[in-house]
Amino acid sequence: MHFLLKRAEKIGKIVNGSKEIHIVTHIDADGITAGTIAYQTLKRLGKECSIEFIKDLDSDILERLKNDNHELVWFTDLGSSISTDTPEISKIITDHHACQENSNKSFHLNPHLFGLDGSFEISGAGVTYLVSRAIDRKNMDLTPLAIVGACGDLQDRRFRKLTGMNREILSDGESINAVKAKMDIRYFGRESRPIFKMLQFANDPIIPGLSGREQACVGFLQELGITMKDGDNWRKWIDLCKDERRLIISSIAQLLLTKGFGHKITKRIIGEVYILVNEQEGTEIHDSKEFATLLNSTARYGKCEVGLNVCLGDRDKWLAKARNLLLGHRQNLVVGLQFAKEEGIIKRKHLQFFHAGNGIRDTIVGIIANMLLNSEDVNSDLPLIGFANKGQGEVKVSARGTEELVEKGLNLSQAMKKAASALDSIGGGHDIAAGATIPKGKEEEFLELLEKEIKTQLSSRADVL
């Protein structure tokens, strides 16, 4: 940890010594928050700066950046794949995706270079925050963005709370009363969804007989005697009293146990949630997970400037635009889930997959895959691969696994990288979630390569055990 923080200080000095800096970041919640932290930091220093959001860091973008001749390019939440290449681009990298050991350069801050796991110990926004804090301790007020980035990257999922360096960042936020951690139900929508809707879309764990079934959720709450409306307004989780919350939680736990889910899974109902103290209660930006989803609804549809301005503090025009995008995003997820189910999940021996074609946007196929893998409709014993057309003869591939599979040796980052590389393409990410872009028409060949690698990973671990 000491050496990681020393690296953050070194990169901070590079920033201080530069006049003009261009930020390049990823189009998801972690990317937007990371990019915003970098942008705010530079603005406060009075630097000349600009920012752009990209899906993938490919050779065309690198060539353009080289020709743009920026004094310094700051890659946030991406860039580890180029850390040993492109010497013609003056750069710094604050990323958390898996990288090679030989990418350990003074301009590169990545937890994997310091014995930490970037899939759950710190996010892209988190490592960017460490540089910002090294530049000026006053930038600790940016901790809410780092927490939103971590939650958007599902870094609280493995242990039902943030761990590793995320814990230090959380401590910073709590010390200035900007972030508050508390134990509560972990289902999405505590702040902004009617109670029955929160239960309807519950996953991790799914609620047998309730998840995906609106009327069943309504009936469940009625049977418990929970009043669902206050006048004309639907009550949300935050509107319930302690006794009502306890009753619902204990009833869900009992339901899971009687259906044979076991205590380990049942315990996942409760965990830490992260409140952004200075935001209005009952809004999408008061809870870190909901804030992250709001940002995804801007980034995934090419409206990153909306998410950027919300992160910069606009609570009028840009927040209203983000909320409109969120409505569309939620609808697209519902339609996308239905589309994938109707197309069918095809099972192979060591993985399962679906091909959405043009039916699901390539920017949300990973979210759909994750939701499916945490539903009653899909076998969670196999990693799930989702394909979606990108255009220009390319196909986006998103892979999702479970914590149980990772414990058995699954590393989707390595598997996707190896399979994509065999097709002269780029892949990578985290052990539990990874992506790649491959040529259209190469899907079957890619699946064969990927399945072979996954089989090797799981067999190797089984042999050790």
C-alpha positions in Angstrom: 0.0 0.0 0.0 2.9 2.3 0.8 4.4 1.9 -2.6 1.0 2.4 -4.3 0.6 5.7 -2.5 4.1 6.7 -3.5 3.3 6.0 -7.1 0.2 8.2 -6.7 2.5 11.0 -5.5 4.8 10.6 -8.5 2.0 10.8 -10.9 0.7 13.9 -9.0 4.1 15.5 -9.7 3.8 14.8 -13.4 0.3 16.4 -13.4 1.7 19.5 -11.5 4.5 19.8 -14.0 2.2 19.9 -17.1 0.3 22.8 -18.5 -2.2 21.1 -20.9 -3.7 17.7 -20.1 -6.3 15.7 -22.0 -8.4 13.1 -20.1 -9.5 9.9 -21.8 -11.9 7.8 -19.8 -14.4 4.9 -20.1 -18.1 5.0 -20.8 -19.5 3.6 -17.6 -20.1 4.8 -14.1 -16.6 4.1 -12.9 -15.2 5.8 -16.0 -17.4 8.9 -15.7 -16.5 9.3 -12.0 -12.8 8.7 -12.6 -12.8 11.2 -15.5 -14.7 13.8 -13.3 -12.2 13.4 -10.5 -9.3 14.0 -12.9 -11.2 16.9 -14.5 -12.1 18.6 -11.2 -8.5 18.2 -10.0 -7.1 19.8 -13.1 -9.6 22.7 -13.0 -8.7 23.4 -9.4 -5.1 23.6 -10.4 -5.9 26.0 -13.2 -4.6 23.6 -15.9 -5.8 23.8 -19.5 -7.7 20.5 -19.8 -10.2 18.6 -21.9 -12.0 15.2 -21.6 -13.4 12.5 -23.9 -15.2 9.3 -23.2 -14.6 6.1 -25.3 -15.9 2.6 -25.5 -12.6 0.9 -26.3 -9.0 2.0 -26.5 -8.2 0.8 -30.0 -5.4 1.6 -32.5 -7.4 4.2 -34.3 -7.9 6.2 -31.1 -4.3 5.9 -30.1 -3.2 7.1 -33.6 -5.5 10.1 -33.3 -4.2 10.9 -29.8 -0.7 10.7 -31.1 -1.5 13.1 -33.9 -3.4 15.5 -31.5 0.0 16.0 -29.8 -1.3 16.7 -26.3 1.3 17.7 -23.8 0.0 14.9 -21.5 -2.8 12.4 -21.8 -4.4 11.1 -18.6 -6.1 7.7 -19.1 -8.6 6.9 -16.3 -10.4 3.6 -15.9 -8.6 2.2 -19.0 -5.1 2.3 -20.5 -3.4 -0.6 -18.8 -3.2 -2.5 -22.1 -1.0 0.2 -23.6 1.2 1.0 -20.7 4.3 -0.6 -22.2 3.5 0.6 -25.7 2.9 4.0 -27.4 6.0 5.8 -26.2 5.1 8.5 -28.6 2.2 9.5 -26.4 3.2 11.3 -23.2 0.7 9.8 -20.7 -0.3 8.9 -17.2 -2.6 5.9 -16.4 -4.9 5.5 -13.4 -6.6 2.2 -14.1 -7.6 -1.0 -12.2 -8.0 -3.6 -14.9 -5.7 -6.7 -15.0 -2.4 -5.8 -16.5 1.0 -7.4 -17.1 3.8 -7.1 -14.6 6.1 -5.6 -17.2 3.7 -2.6 -17.4 5.1 -1.4 -14.0 6.1 2.1 -15.1 6.3 5.3 -13.1 3.4 6.8 -15.0 1.1 3.9 -14.4 -1.0 3.5 -11.2 -2.8 0.1 -11.0 -3.6 -2.0 -7.9 -2.5 -5.2 -9.7 1.1 -3.8 -9.8 1.1 -3.6 -6.0 -0.5 -6.9 -5.0 -4.0 -5.7 -4.9 -7.0 -6.9 -6.8 -8.7 -4.3 -9.0 -11.9 -6.2 -9.3 -12.9 -5.5 -5.7 -10.2 -3.6 -3.7 -10.2 -0.3 -5.7 -11.8 1.0 -8.8 -10.7 3.3 -11.6 -12.3 6.2 -9.8 -10.5 5.1 -6.6 -7.0 5.1 -8.1 -7.7 8.4 -9.8 -8.8 9.8 -6.4 -5.5 8.7 -4.8 -3.6 10.9 -7.3 -6.0 13.8 -6.7 -5.6 13.5 -3.0 -1.8 13.3 -3.4 -1.9 16.6 -5.3 -4.1 18.3 -2.6 -5.8 17.0 0.5 -8.6 19.4 -0.1 -9.7 17.0 -2.9 -10.9 14.6 -0.3 -14.3 16.2 -1.0 -14.3 14.0 -4.2 -14.6 10.8 -2.2 -18.3 10.5 -3.0 -17.4 10.1 -6.7 -14.8 7.4 -5.9 -17.4 5.5 -3.8 -20.0 5.8 -6.6 -17.4 4.5 -9.1 -16.6 1.5 -6.9 -20.2 0.6 -6.4 -20.9 1.1 -10.1 -18.1 -1.5 -10.7 -19.9 -3.8 -8.2 -16.8 -3.8 -5.9 -19.1 -4.2 -2.9 -20.6 -7.4 -4.2 -18.0 -10.0 -3.1 -18.1 -9.2 0.7 -21.3 -7.2 0.8 -19.2 -4.2 1.6 -16.3 -2.3 0.1 -12.9 -3.6 1.1 -9.2 -3.0 0.4 -8.2 0.5 -0.5 -11.8 1.3 -1.0 -12.0 1.2 2.8 -9.4 4.0 3.1 -11.3 6.1 0.6 -14.5 5.5 2.5 -12.8 6.6 5.7 -11.8 9.8 4.0 -15.4 10.5 3.0 -16.7 9.7 6.5 -14.0 12.0 8.1 -15.4 15.0 6.2 -19.1 13.9 6.6 -19.5 13.4 2.8 -20.2 9.7 2.8 -21.9 7.5 5.3 -21.9 3.7 5.4 -24.7 1.8 7.1 -26.1 -1.7 7.3 -29.3 -2.2 5.4 -31.0 -4.3 2.7 -28.7 -4.4 -0.3 -31.3 -4.6 -3.1 -31.3 -1.9 -5.6 -33.9 0.8 -5.4 -34.0 1.5 -1.6 -34.3 5.3 -2.3 -36.2 5.7 -5.5 -38.4 2.6 -6.2 -41.7 1.5 -4.7 -41.2 -1.4 -2.3 -42.8 -3.9 -4.6 -40.6 -2.8 -7.5 -37.5 -3.1 -5.4 -38.5 -6.8 -4.7 -39.5 -7.4 -8.3 -36.1 -6.6 -9.6 -34.2 -8.1 -6.6 -31.1 -10.2 -7.4 -28.0 -11.3 -5.5 -29.8 -13.1 -4.1 -32.9 -13.6 -6.2 -36.1 -14.1 -4.2 -37.7 -17.4 -5.3 -41.3 -16.8 -6.4 -40.9 -13.0 -6.2 -38.0 -11.8 -8.4 -39.4 -10.9 -11.8 -43.0 -11.2 -10.7 -44.7 -7.9 -9.9 -48.1 -9.2 -8.7 -46.4 -11.8 -6.5 -44.4 -9.0 -4.8 -47.6 -7.0 -4.2 -49.3 -10.1 -2.7 -46.2 -10.8 -0.6 -46.3 -7.3 1.0 -50.1 -7.4 1.4 -49.8 -10.7 3.2 -47.3 -9.2 5.6 -49.6 -6.3 6.2 -47.3 -3.7 4.7 -49.1 -0.5 3.6 -47.7 0.2 0.1 -49.2 3.7 -0.4 -49.2 6.9 1.6 -52.0 8.8 0.0 -51.3 8.9 -3.7 -47.6 8.1 -3.3 -46.0 4.7 -3.4 -43.9 4.0 -0.3 -40.3 3.2 -0.8 -37.9 1.3 1.5 -36.6 4.4 3.1 -40.2 5.3 4.1 -40.7 2.2 6.1 -40.3 2.0 9.9 -37.7 -0.3 11.5 -40.3 -3.0 12.4 -41.6 -3.1 8.8 -38.1 -3.4 7.4 -37.3 -6.2 9.9 -40.5 -8.1 9.0 -39.7 -7.9 5.2 -36.1 -8.9 5.7 -36.9 -11.9 8.0 -39.7 -13.0 5.6 -37.3 -13.0 2.6 -34.7 -14.8 4.6 -37.2 -17.5 5.7 -38.3 -17.9 2.1 -34.7 -18.4 0.9 -33.9 -20.9 3.6 -37.0 -22.9 3.0 -36.2 -23.1 -0.7 -32.8 -24.5 0.2 -30.6 -21.5 -0.6 -28.5 -21.9 2.6 -27.2 -19.4 5.1 -24.3 -18.1 3.0 -26.6 -16.9 0.2 -29.3 -15.7 2.6 -26.8 -13.5 4.5 -26.3 -11.6 1.2 -29.6 -9.8 1.8 -28.0 -7.5 4.3 -24.7 -5.5 3.9 -23.3 -2.1 3.7 -24.9 0.7 1.7 -23.3 4.0 1.0 -25.2 7.3 1.5 -24.0 10.6 -0.1 -24.7 12.8 2.8 -24.9 16.1 0.9 -27.5 14.8 -1.6 -31.3 14.9 -1.1 -32.8 11.8 0.5 -35.2 9.8 -1.8 -33.3 10.8 -5.0 -31.2 8.6 -7.3 -28.1 10.5 -6.2 -28.4 9.9 -2.4 -27.5 6.3 -2.7 -24.2 5.3 -4.3 -25.6 2.3 -6.3 -28.5 4.3 -7.7 -26.2 7.2 -8.6 -24.0 4.7 -10.5 -27.0 3.4 -12.4 -28.0 7.0 -13.3 -24.5 7.6 -14.7 -24.6 4.3 -16.7 -27.9 5.5 -18.2 -26.0 8.6 -19.6 -22.8 6.9 -20.7 -24.2 3.8 -22.4 -26.2 6.0 -24.7 -23.5 8.4 -25.9 -24.6 11.2 -23.4 -21.5 11.2 -21.2 -21.5 15.0 -20.9 -24.8 14.7 -19.0 -23.2 12.3 -16.4 -20.1 14.5 -16.3 -22.1 17.6 -15.4 -24.2 15.8 -12.8 -20.9 14.7 -11.2 -19.6 18.2 -11.3 -22.6 19.3 -9.2 -25.4 20.4 -11.5 -28.7 19.5 -9.9 -31.0 21.3 -12.3 -30.8 21.0 -16.1 -28.3 18.1 -16.3 -29.8 16.1 -13.5 -33.2 16.4 -15.2 -31.7 15.2 -18.5 -30.0 12.3 -16.6 -33.4 11.2 -15.1 -35.0 11.2 -18.5 -32.2 9.0 -19.8 -32.6 6.7 -16.8 -36.2 6.1 -17.7 -35.1 5.0 -21.2 -32.3 2.9 -19.8 -34.6 1.0 -17.4 -37.0 0.3 -20.3 -34.1 -0.9 -22.5 -32.9 -3.3 -19.8 -36.4 -4.8 -19.4 -36.7 -5.2 -23.2 -33.2 -6.5 -23.5 -33.7 -9.1 -20.8 -36.9 -10.3 -22.5 -35.2 -10.4 -25.9 -32.3 -12.5 -24.6 -34.7 -14.9 -22.9 -36.7 -15.3 -26.1 -33.6 -15.8 -28.2 -32.6 -18.4 -25.7 -29.5 -19.1 -23.7 -27.4 -21.8 -25.4 -25.5 -24.1 -23.1 -22.1 -25.7 -23.9 -20.1 -27.9 -21.5 -18.1 -25.1 -19.9 -20.0 -21.9 -20.7 -23.4 -20.6 -21.9 -24.1 -17.8 -24.3 -26.7 -15.7 -26.1 -26.3 -13.7 -29.3 -28.4 -10.5 -29.3 -27.4 -9.4 -32.8 -28.9 -5.9 -33.2 -31.6 -6.6 -30.5 -29.5 -5.2 -27.6 -27.1 -2.3 -27.6 -23.5 -3.3 -27.4 -23.0 -0.9 -24.6 -25.5 -2.6 -22.3 -25.1 -6.3 -23.3 -22.8 -6.8 -20.2 -25.4 -5.4 -17.9 -28.0 -7.7 -19.4 -25.6 -10.7 -19.0 -25.0 -9.9 -15.4 -28.8 -9.5 -14.7 -29.5 -12.8 -16.4 -26.8 -14.7 -14.5 -28.4 -13.5 -11.3 -31.9 -14.5 -12.3 -33.9 -17.7 -11.9 -33.9 -18.3 -15.7 -30.2 -19.0 -16.1 -27.9 -21.7 -14.6 -25.3 -19.8 -12.5 -22.9 -22.8 -12.5 -21.6 -21.7 -15.9 -20.1 -18.3 -17.0 -22.5 -16.4 -19.3 -21.3 -14.8 -22.5 -23.3 -12.2 -24.4 -22.8 -11.1 -28.0 -24.1 -7.9 -29.6 -23.3 -6.3 -32.9 -21.3 -3.1 -32.7 -21.3 -2.1 -36.4 -18.4 -1.8 -38.8 -18.1 -5.6 -38.9 -17.4 -5.9 -35.2 -19.1 -7.8 -32.4 -19.0 -6.9 -28.7 -18.5 -9.8 -26.3 -19.3 -9.5 -22.6 -18.6 -12.3 -20.1 -19.9 -12.6 -16.6 -19.2 -15.1 -13.9 -20.0 -15.7 -10.2 -18.0 -15.5 -7.0 -18.3 -19.3 -6.7 -16.8 -19.8 -10.2 -13.9 -17.4 -9.4 -13.2 -19.4 -6.2 -13.0 -22.5 -8.4 -10.3 -20.8 -10.6 -12.3 -18.8 -13.2 -10.5 -15.7 -14.5 -12.5 -14.2 -17.3 -10.0 -11.4 -17.9 -7.3 -13.9 -18.8 -9.6 -16.1 -20.7 -11.1 -13.3 -22.8 -7.7 -11.8 -23.4 -6.3 -15.0 -24.7 -9.3 -16.0 -26.9 -9.4 -12.5 -28.4 -5.7 -12.3 -28.9 -5.9 -15.5 -31.0 -8.2 -13.6 -33.3 -5.9 -10.5 -33.4 -8.4 -8.7 -31.2 -8.3 -7.1 -27.7 -10.0 -8.5 -24.6 -9.6 -8.2 -20.8 -11.2 -6.8 -17.6 -11.6 -8.6 -14.3 -11.8 -12.2 -13.2 -15.6 -12.0 -12.7 -16.4 -9.7 -15.6 -14.6 -9.1 -18.8 -15.2 -8.0 -22.4 -13.7 -8.1 -25.9 -14.4 -6.9 -29.4 -14.0 -9.4 -32.2 -14.7 -9.6 -36.0 -18.2 -10.4 -37.0 -18.5 -14.0 -38.1 -15.8 -15.2 -35.7 -18.2 -15.9 -32.8 -18.0 -19.7 -33.0 -14.3 -19.7 -33.2 -14.1 -17.3 -30.3 -16.4 -19.5 -28.2 -14.3 -22.6 -28.9 -11.1 -20.7 -27.8 -12.8 -19.3 -24.8 -14.3 -22.6 -23.7 -11.0 -24.3 -24.0 -9.4 -21.7 -21.7 -12.2 -21.8 -19.2 -12.0 -25.6 -19.0 -8.2 -25.4 -18.4 -8.7 -22.8 -15.6 -11.4 -24.8 -13.8 -9.6 -28.1 -14.3 -6.3 -26.7 -13.0 -7.9 -25.5 -9.8 -9.8 -28.8 -9.4 -6.5 -30.7 -9.7 -4.9 -28.5 -7.0 -7.8 -29.0 -4.6 
